[in-house]
Amino acid sequence: MLSIEEALQKLLSAAHPVDTHEWLPLALAQGRILATPLVSRVSVPPLDNSAMDGYAVRCSEWAKDHLFPVSQRIPAGRLGTDLAPGSVARIFTGAPVPPNADAIVMQEDCVVEGDHIRITRQPGLGDHIRRASEDFATGQVILSAGTRLGPAQIGLAAAAGAAILQVIRPLKVAVFFTGDELKAPGEALGPGQIYNSNRATLTALLHQIGCLVVDLGDVPDTLDATITALQQATASADVIVTSGGVSVGEEDHVKAALTQLGRLDMWKVAMKPGKPLAFGRIGEADFLGLPGNPVSAFVVFCLFARPFLQARMGMLPGHLTTFTIAAGFDKPKFGNRREFMRARIENGQAILYPNQSSGALSSLAWAEGLVDIPAETPIKCGDRVQYIPLASLLS
């Protein structure tokens, strides 16, 4: 069996980013991947400006109980004049600091007496002044190519004056699901039939990372139907993702269809839940075959499909957040596979969902993270274990 690191490296080495770009206005760029570095044409702030409503002063002129005349008023968007000796300037947040002033005094530290003020606290050089270019400067790269554009990145681009952004075409991912036992939610179930939860879970996961999903639905368990579905998927998508159907059973036709139409590699990965992982190519489309059990499909998607798809999308490599925490459970030594157990944190400890079956979707809905346990490692309550927040796997 391959280690997780070996299997992931094999996938990532085959991930070729989409090379088609398009221009979008900021309002439509949310969630897209930046194709080229964004270089600012302006400096922010453009001038030294006030971080507070208050008064611009010269620090060297301060004296306790001294009355200072207010020589000018500077609102945001207006330039002041040179600060007259012995005076202060009324100034508002964001307004340019007038020449010769070297600090801003908060209005809360001033007592107004007519057209004069008394400063109750001695100012320090640079107090409450935001310096020109302290956020970013003209010519500076403020967003790297491969950045996924969220609200903060959109706002930063707007601050730099960018009205449109060059982004990568969305990755098209086709999904279909084999199994005569599968029914869509809302339909009546016959004997031995189940609702197709993997279709809902995987399409939601794909949407969440920004893929354009081509949903081909449920496919009958026949070789001809599977070949037709794969041909349709290849014609419409960059990547095909399925769950189940790649085993050696008489009703598992995906493997045979893939072998007939393209190339298929099947790996056994030393992990639980999930062990089988299929990767191949049909024409210009990559193929990822995930396990059929719902929890296995979810975990394998998060650990393998997600980083592969993000690399195909042209995203910068992500960082998986992990930390150690005390185990709130006992686990005897078990098996030769690295195990990912559904957990959440309570009272400073990681506790496990009682049912760790790979078919128990309730464990994922309850969990807030996964406990990563090395193979053949017994755990006693209080031992330190690695914890992966689900939020880190779903971003």
C-alpha positions in Angstrom: 0.0 0.0 0.0 1.1 3.6 -0.7 1.5 6.1 2.1 -0.8 9.1 2.0 2.2 11.3 1.1 3.2 9.0 -1.8 -0.3 8.8 -3.3 -0.7 12.6 -3.0 2.6 13.3 -4.7 1.6 11.0 -7.6 -1.6 12.9 -8.0 -0.1 16.4 -7.7 2.7 15.5 -10.2 0.0 14.8 -12.8 -2.1 18.0 -12.0 -1.8 20.4 -15.0 -3.4 23.8 -14.3 -6.1 25.2 -16.7 -4.4 27.6 -19.0 -7.5 29.6 -20.3 -8.0 33.0 -18.7 -10.8 35.6 -18.8 -11.3 39.1 -17.4 -14.1 39.8 -14.9 -15.3 42.9 -13.0 -14.7 42.8 -9.3 -18.4 42.1 -8.6 -18.2 38.8 -10.5 -14.7 37.6 -9.4 -15.7 36.2 -6.0 -14.4 32.6 -5.6 -12.3 32.7 -8.8 -8.6 32.1 -9.1 -6.3 35.0 -10.0 -4.4 34.2 -13.3 -1.7 36.9 -13.1 -0.1 38.8 -10.2 -2.0 42.0 -9.3 0.3 45.0 -9.1 -0.9 48.1 -7.4 -0.9 51.4 -9.4 -1.4 53.4 -6.3 0.0 53.7 -2.7 -2.3 53.2 0.2 -2.4 55.4 2.1 -1.3 57.9 -0.6 -0.3 60.5 2.1 0.3 60.4 5.8 -3.1 60.6 7.3 -4.9 60.7 10.6 -6.1 57.4 12.2 -8.4 59.3 14.6 -10.7 62.3 14.9 -8.7 64.8 16.9 -6.0 67.5 16.5 -2.8 67.6 14.5 0.0 69.0 16.7 3.8 69.6 17.1 4.9 67.4 20.0 7.7 69.8 21.0 5.1 72.6 21.7 3.1 70.7 24.2 2.9 72.1 27.7 0.5 71.1 30.5 -2.6 73.3 30.7 -1.4 75.4 27.6 -4.2 76.7 25.4 -3.6 76.1 21.7 -5.5 78.1 19.0 -7.2 75.9 16.3 -5.8 77.4 13.1 -7.5 75.2 10.5 -10.0 72.4 10.0 -9.1 69.4 7.8 -11.8 66.9 6.8 -11.0 63.7 4.9 -10.3 64.3 1.2 -8.9 67.8 1.7 -5.3 69.0 2.0 -4.4 71.2 4.9 -1.8 74.0 4.9 1.4 74.3 6.9 0.6 74.1 10.6 1.2 77.5 12.0 3.6 77.6 14.9 2.0 77.4 18.3 -1.3 76.2 16.9 -3.2 72.9 16.2 -5.4 71.7 13.4 -8.8 70.1 13.8 -8.5 66.9 11.8 -10.7 63.9 11.0 -10.1 60.2 10.4 -8.4 59.7 7.0 -7.6 63.3 6.4 -4.0 64.1 5.3 -1.7 65.3 8.1 -0.7 68.9 7.5 2.9 69.8 6.9 4.9 70.4 10.1 2.6 68.3 12.3 4.2 65.2 13.8 1.4 63.7 15.9 -2.4 63.4 16.2 -4.0 63.9 19.6 -7.3 62.1 20.1 -10.2 64.4 20.7 -10.9 62.4 23.9 -7.6 63.8 25.3 -8.5 67.4 24.6 -10.7 70.0 26.3 -12.3 72.5 24.0 -12.5 76.1 25.2 -14.0 78.3 22.5 -11.6 78.3 19.5 -8.8 76.9 21.6 -8.0 73.5 23.1 -6.1 72.2 26.1 -4.3 68.9 25.6 -4.6 66.7 28.7 -2.0 64.0 27.7 1.4 64.6 26.3 1.6 63.3 22.7 4.4 61.2 21.3 6.0 61.5 17.9 3.9 59.7 15.3 1.0 59.1 17.5 -2.1 58.0 15.5 -0.5 58.8 12.1 -0.9 56.3 9.3 2.2 56.7 7.1 2.0 56.9 3.3 2.4 53.5 1.7 2.3 51.6 5.0 -0.3 49.2 3.6 1.2 48.9 0.1 3.1 51.0 -2.4 2.8 51.7 -6.1 4.3 48.9 -8.1 4.0 46.4 -5.3 2.5 42.9 -6.0 -0.4 42.7 -3.6 -2.0 39.4 -4.8 -0.1 36.5 -6.3 -1.2 34.5 -9.2 -3.1 31.4 -7.9 -4.9 33.4 -5.2 -8.5 32.4 -4.6 -10.5 35.6 -4.5 -12.5 36.0 -1.3 -14.1 39.1 0.2 -10.8 40.3 1.6 -8.9 39.9 -1.7 -11.7 41.6 -3.6 -11.5 44.5 -1.2 -7.8 44.7 -1.5 -8.0 44.8 -5.3 -10.6 47.6 -5.1 -8.3 49.6 -2.7 -5.6 49.3 -5.4 -8.0 50.7 -8.0 -8.4 47.5 -10.0 -11.8 47.4 -11.7 -11.3 44.1 -13.5 -9.2 41.1 -12.8 -7.7 38.4 -15.0 -8.9 35.0 -13.6 -8.5 31.4 -14.6 -11.4 29.7 -16.4 -13.4 27.5 -13.8 -12.4 23.9 -13.7 -15.2 21.7 -15.1 -15.8 18.5 -13.1 -18.2 15.9 -14.3 -19.7 13.5 -11.7 -21.8 10.4 -12.1 -22.7 7.5 -9.9 -23.3 3.9 -10.6 -25.5 1.5 -8.7 -29.0 0.2 -9.5 -29.7 0.4 -5.7 -29.4 4.2 -5.8 -32.4 6.5 -5.7 -32.7 10.3 -5.6 -34.0 11.8 -2.4 -37.7 12.2 -2.6 -38.3 9.1 -4.7 -39.9 6.0 -3.3 -37.5 3.3 -2.2 -37.9 -0.3 -3.4 -36.5 -3.4 -1.7 -32.8 -3.1 -1.1 -32.6 0.5 -2.4 -31.0 3.5 -0.7 -30.8 7.2 -1.3 -27.7 8.5 -3.1 -26.0 10.6 -0.4 -22.6 10.6 -2.2 -24.0 12.6 -5.1 -25.2 15.3 -2.8 -22.0 15.3 -0.7 -19.5 15.3 -3.5 -21.3 17.9 -5.6 -21.4 20.1 -2.5 -17.7 19.6 -1.9 -16.9 20.5 -5.5 -19.0 23.6 -5.4 -17.4 24.7 -2.2 -13.9 24.7 -3.7 -15.1 26.6 -6.8 -15.5 23.9 -9.4 -18.1 24.1 -12.2 -20.0 20.9 -11.7 -21.4 18.9 -14.6 -23.8 16.5 -12.9 -24.6 13.5 -15.0 -26.6 11.8 -12.3 -27.1 8.1 -11.6 -26.0 5.6 -14.3 -27.4 2.0 -14.6 -25.0 -0.8 -13.7 -24.2 -1.9 -17.2 -21.0 -1.6 -19.2 -22.6 0.1 -22.1 -24.3 2.8 -19.9 -21.0 3.4 -18.1 -19.1 3.8 -21.3 -21.7 6.3 -22.6 -21.5 8.2 -19.3 -17.7 8.4 -19.5 -17.7 9.5 -23.1 -20.2 12.2 -22.2 -18.2 13.3 -19.2 -15.0 13.4 -21.3 -16.6 15.7 -23.9 -17.8 18.2 -21.3 -15.3 18.3 -18.4 -11.6 18.6 -17.4 -11.9 16.1 -14.6 -14.3 13.2 -14.0 -15.1 12.2 -10.4 -17.0 9.1 -9.4 -17.5 7.1 -6.2 -17.6 3.3 -6.2 -17.7 1.0 -9.2 -14.0 0.5 -9.7 -13.7 -2.8 -7.9 -13.5 -6.2 -9.5 -17.1 -7.3 -8.9 -19.4 -8.4 -11.7 -21.5 -5.2 -11.3 -18.5 -2.8 -11.1 -18.2 -1.6 -14.7 -16.3 1.7 -14.3 -12.9 -0.1 -14.2 -13.7 -2.1 -17.4 -15.1 1.0 -19.2 -12.1 3.1 -18.2 -9.6 0.5 -19.4 -11.5 0.3 -22.7 -11.6 4.1 -23.2 -8.4 5.3 -21.6 -5.8 4.6 -18.9 -6.5 3.6 -15.3 -4.2 3.3 -12.3 -5.5 1.9 -9.1 -3.8 2.4 -5.8 -4.3 1.0 -2.3 -3.6 3.8 0.2 -2.6 2.9 3.8 -5.5 4.8 5.4 -8.8 4.2 7.1 -11.5 5.0 6.2 -10.8 4.6 2.5 -8.2 2.5 0.9 -8.9 2.2 -2.8 -8.1 5.3 -5.0 -8.4 5.2 -8.8 -6.7 7.7 -11.1 -6.6 7.7 -14.8 -7.1 9.7 -18.0 -9.6 9.5 -20.9 -8.7 11.7 -23.8 -8.2 15.2 -22.3 -9.9 14.5 -19.0 -8.5 13.2 -15.8 -10.4 10.6 -13.8 -10.6 10.2 -10.0 -12.5 7.2 -8.6 -13.3 7.5 -4.9 -14.5 4.8 -2.5 -18.2 4.1 -2.4 -18.8 4.2 1.4 -19.9 7.8 2.2 -17.4 8.6 4.9 -14.6 7.0 2.9 -15.6 9.1 -0.1 -15.6 12.3 2.0 -12.2 11.7 3.6 -10.5 10.6 0.4 -11.9 13.6 -1.4 -10.6 16.0 1.3 -7.1 14.5 1.5 -6.6 13.7 -2.2 -9.2 15.0 -4.7 -9.3 18.5 -3.1 -5.6 19.3 -3.4 -5.5 17.7 -6.9 -8.4 19.7 -8.1 -7.1 22.9 -6.6 -3.8 22.4 -8.4 -5.7 21.8 -11.6 -7.6 25.1 -10.9 -4.2 26.9 -10.7 -4.5 27.6 -7.0 -1.5 28.2 -4.9 -0.7 25.2 -2.7 -2.9 25.2 0.5 -1.7 24.7 4.0 -3.4 22.0 6.1 -3.9 23.2 9.6 -3.2 20.6 12.3 -2.4 20.8 16.0 -2.0 18.5 18.9 -4.6 18.0 21.6 -5.2 15.6 24.5 -7.1 12.5 23.5 -10.4 12.1 25.4 -10.6 8.4 24.5 -8.8 5.1 24.6 -7.9 3.1 21.4 -6.1 -0.2 21.4 -3.4 -0.9 18.8 -5.2 -1.7 15.6 -4.2 -2.4 12.0 -1.5 -1.3 9.6 -3.3 1.7 8.2 -3.2 5.4 9.3 -6.6 6.1 10.7 -8.8 9.3 10.6 -11.4 9.3 13.2 -14.3 11.7 13.4 -14.0 13.9 16.5 -14.8 17.2 18.1 -13.2 19.1 21.0 -14.9 19.3 24.3 -13.4 20.5 27.6 -9.9 20.7 26.0 -9.9 17.1 24.7 -10.7 15.4 21.4 -13.7 13.1 21.8 -14.8 10.6 19.2 -18.2 9.9 17.6 -19.4 6.5 19.0 -19.9 5.0 15.5 -16.7 5.2 13.4 -18.2 3.1 10.6 -17.3 4.2 7.1 -21.0 4.2 6.3 -22.0 6.5 9.2 -22.6 9.9 7.6 -24.0 11.0 11.0 -20.4 11.0 12.2 -19.4 13.6 9.7 -22.4 15.9 10.4 -21.5 15.7 14.1 -17.7 16.0 13.8 -15.7 19.3 13.8 -12.4 17.6 12.9 -10.5 14.4 12.3 -8.0 12.8 14.7 -5.1 11.5 12.7 -3.7 8.3 14.3 -0.6 6.6 12.9 -0.8 2.9 12.0 -0.3 0.4 14.8 -0.4 3.1 17.5 -2.4 2.5 20.7 -3.9 5.7 22.3 -4.7 6.2 26.0 -6.8 8.9 27.3 -4.7 12.0 27.8 -2.1 11.2 25.1 -1.4 13.9 22.6 -2.9 13.3 19.2 -3.0 15.2 15.9 -6.2 17.0 15.2 -7.3 18.3 11.8 -10.2 20.9 11.8 -12.7 20.1 9.1 -12.7 23.8 8.2 -9.1 23.4 7.1 -10.1 20.5 4.8 -13.1 22.3 3.3 -11.7 25.8 2.5 
